[in-house]
Amino acid sequence: MFLLLQLQKWSFDHCINWVCSEVDVDEELPKGSGSLHRSAGTKDHPLSTGKAYPYIWKFFDDRGADKNQSPPHQSYVGKEKKPEQCNYS
């Protein structure tokens, strides 16, 4: 149960789900069960990603995706690790 709560906390700190809604695109909506929710600005599911696309990229860029370096790695239990300390194999 502890791991599940840690993963849920990580998800709320690092993820946004743009969901189908008639509310204006990128407006905050009530929290989902596993992440924050924002409006995709449409009720038509096949269009939801396309409508939210600019806001999704802004979300990534605001978190350093447009930089030439990776953010520090943080494990799901909250202990910060430097990238060279991570075992990705």
Phi and psi in degrees as GROMACS dihedral restraints (atoms count N, CA, C in turn):
[ dihedral_restraints ]
;  ai    aj    ak    al  type     phi  dphi    fc
    3     4     5     6     1   -59.5    20    10
    4     5     6     7     1   -44.2    20    10
    6     7     8     9     1   -61.8    20    10
    7     8     9    10     1   -42.6    20    10
    9    10    11    12     1   -59.8    20    10
   10    11    12    13     1   -43.2    20    10
   12    13    14    15     1   -65.5    20    10
   13    14    15    16     1   -38.3    20    10
   15    16    17    18     1   -65.8    20    10
   16    17    18    19     1   -42.1    20    10
   18    19    20    21     1   -64.9    20    10
   19    20    21    22     1   -40.0    20    10
   21    22    23    24     1   -64.2    20    10
   22    23    24    25     1   -42.2    20    10
   24    25    26    27     1   -61.4    20    10
   25    26    27    28     1   -44.9    20    10
   27    28    29    30     1   -59.7    20    10
   28    29    30    31     1   -44.9    20    10
   30    31    32    33     1   -60.5    20    10
   31    32    33    34     1   -44.0    20    10
   33    34    35    36     1   -67.8    20    10
   34    35    36    37     1   -27.5    20    10
   36    37    38    39     1   -82.4    20    10
   37    38    39    40     1   -21.6    20    10
   39    40    41    42     1  -126.4    20    10
   40    41    42    43     1    -4.3    20    10
   42    43    44    45     1  -128.9    20    10
   43    44    45    46     1   149.1    20    10
   45    46    47    48     1  -134.3    20    10
   46    47    48    49     1   136.2    20    10
   48    49    50    51     1  -109.8    20    10
   49    50    51    52     1   115.3    20    10
   51    52    53    54     1   -83.5    20    10
   52    53    54    55     1   115.8    20    10
   54    55    56    57     1  -113.7    20    10
   55    56    57    58     1   158.8    20    10
   57    58    59    60     1   -62.0    20    10
   58    59    60    61     1   128.1    20    10
   60    61    62    63     1  -166.2    20    10
   61    62    63    64     1   148.6    20    10
   63    64    65    66     1   -82.1    20    10
   64    65    66    67     1    -7.2    20    10
   66    67    68    69     1   -66.0    20    10
   67    68    69    70     1   152.6    20    10
   69    70    71    72     1   -52.2    20    10
   70    71    72    73     1   145.0    20    10
   72    73    74    75     1   -57.8    20    10
   73    74    75    76     1   138.2    20    10
   75    76    77    78     1    74.4    20    10
   76    77    78    79     1     6.7    20    10
   78    79    80    81     1   -73.6    20    10
   79    80    81    82     1   141.7    20    10
   81    82    83    84     1   -66.8    20    10
   82    83    84    85     1   139.7    20    10
   84    85    86    87     1  -120.0    20    10
   85    86    87    88     1   170.2    20    10
   87    88    89    90     1   -56.0    20    10
   88    89    90    91     1   147.1    20    10
   90    91    92    93     1   -58.9    20    10
   91    92    93    94     1   145.1    20    10
   93    94    95    96     1   -87.4    20    10
   94    95    96    97     1  -174.6    20    10
   96    97    98    99     1   -76.7    20    10
   97    98    99   100     1   -21.4    20    10
   99   100   101   102     1  -128.8    20    10
  100   101   102   103     1    -3.9    20    10
  102   103   104   105     1  -165.1    20    10
  103   104   105   106     1   170.2    20    10
  105   106   107   108     1   -70.6    20    10
  106   107   108   109     1   150.1    20    10
  108   109   110   111     1  -118.1    20    10
  109   110   111   112     1   141.7    20    10
  111   112   113   114     1  -131.9    20    10
  112   113   114   115     1   157.2    20    10
  114   115   116   117     1   -76.6    20    10
  115   116   117   118     1   138.0    20    10
  117   118   119   120     1   -85.9    20    10
  118   119   120   121     1    -4.5    20    10
  120   121   122   123     1    77.2    20    10
  121   122   123   124     1    15.9    20    10
  123   124   125   126     1  -155.6    20    10
  124   125   126   127     1   151.7    20    10
  126   127   128   129     1   -93.7    20    10
  127   128   129   130     1    -6.1    20    10
  129   130   131   132     1   -89.1    20    10
  130   131   132   133     1   103.0    20    10
  132   133   134   135     1   -54.1    20    10
  133   134   135   136     1   -43.3    20    10
  135   136   137   138     1   -60.8    20    10
  136   137   138   139     1   -21.7    20    10
  138   139   140   141     1   -92.7    20    10
  139   140   141   142     1    -9.7    20    10
  141   142   143   144     1   -62.4    20    10
  142   143   144   145     1   -43.4    20    10
  144   145   146   147     1   -65.6    20    10
  145   146   147   148     1   -44.8    20    10
  147   148   149   150     1   -61.7    20    10
  148   149   150   151     1   -39.5    20    10
  150   151   152   153     1   -69.4    20    10
  151   152   153   154     1   -35.2    20    10
  153   154   155   156     1   -87.5    20    10
  154   155   156   157     1   -10.6    20    10
  156   157   158   159     1   -45.8    20    10
  157   158   159   160     1   -51.2    20    10
  159   160   161   162     1   -61.9    20    10
  160   161   162   163     1   -32.9    20    10
  162   163   164   165     1   -77.0    20    10
  163   164   165   166     1   -32.5    20    10
  165   166   167   168     1   -63.5    20    10
  166   167   168   169     1   -46.5    20    10
  168   169   170   171     1   -65.5    20    10
  169   170   171   172     1   -37.3    20    10
  171   172   173   174     1   -62.3    20    10
  172   173   174   175     1   -41.2    20    10
  174   175   176   177     1   -57.2    20    10
  175   176   177   178     1   -46.7    20    10
  177   178   179   180     1   -63.6    20    10
  178   179   180   181     1   -46.4    20    10
  180   181   182   183     1   -63.0    20    10
  181   182   183   184     1   -39.4    20    10
  183   184   185   186     1   -63.0    20    10
  184   185   186   187     1   -20.8    20    10
  186   187   188   189     1  -103.5    20    10
  187   188   189   190     1    15.2    20    10
  189   190   191   192     1   100.2    20    10
  190   191   192   193     1     4.2    20    10
  192   193   194   195     1   -66.7    20    10
  193   194   195   196     1   -20.4    20    10
  195   196   197   198     1   -91.5    20    10
  196   197   198   199     1     7.9    20    10
  198   199   200   201     1   -97.4    20    10
  199   200   201   202     1   168.3    20    10
  201   202   203   204     1   -93.8    20    10
  202   203   204   205     1    23.0    20    10
  204   205   206   207     1  -145.8    20    10
  205   206   207   208     1   156.5    20    10
  207   208   209   210     1   -87.9    20    10
  208   209   210   211     1   146.2    20    10
  210   211   212   213     1   -68.7    20    10
  211   212   213   214     1   160.5    20    10
  213   214   215   216     1   -59.4    20    10
  214   215   216   217     1   141.4    20    10
  216   217   218   219     1   -75.6    20    10
  217   218   219   220     1   137.7    20    10
  219   220   221   222     1  -128.7    20    10
  220   221   222   223     1   124.3    20    10
  222   223   224   225     1   -72.4    20    10
  223   224   225   226     1   167.4    20    10
  225   226   227   228     1   -67.9    20    10
  226   227   228   229     1   -12.0    20    10
  228   229   230   231     1  -100.4    20    10
  229   230   231   232     1     7.6    20    10
  231   232   233   234     1    88.7    20    10
  232   233   234   235     1     8.0    20    10
  234   235   236   237     1   -92.7    20    10
  235   236   237   238     1   119.7    20    10
  237   238   239   240     1   -68.9    20    10
  238   239   240   241     1   138.5    20    10
  240   241   242   243     1  -130.6    20    10
  241   242   243   244     1   145.5    20    10
  243   244   245   246     1   -78.4    20    10
  244   245   246   247     1   149.6    20    10
  246   247   248   249     1   -52.9    20    10
  247   248   249   250     1   -36.5    20    10
  249   250   251   252     1   -70.5    20    10
  250   251   252   253     1   -13.8    20    10
  252   253   254   255     1   -89.5    20    10
  253   254   255   256     1    -9.4    20    10
  255   256   257   258     1   -84.4    20    10
  256   257   258   259     1   138.5    20    10
  258   259   260   261     1  -104.9    20    10
  259   260   261   262     1   104.2    20    10
  261   262   263   264     1   -92.9    20    10
  262   263   264   265     1     1.8    20    10
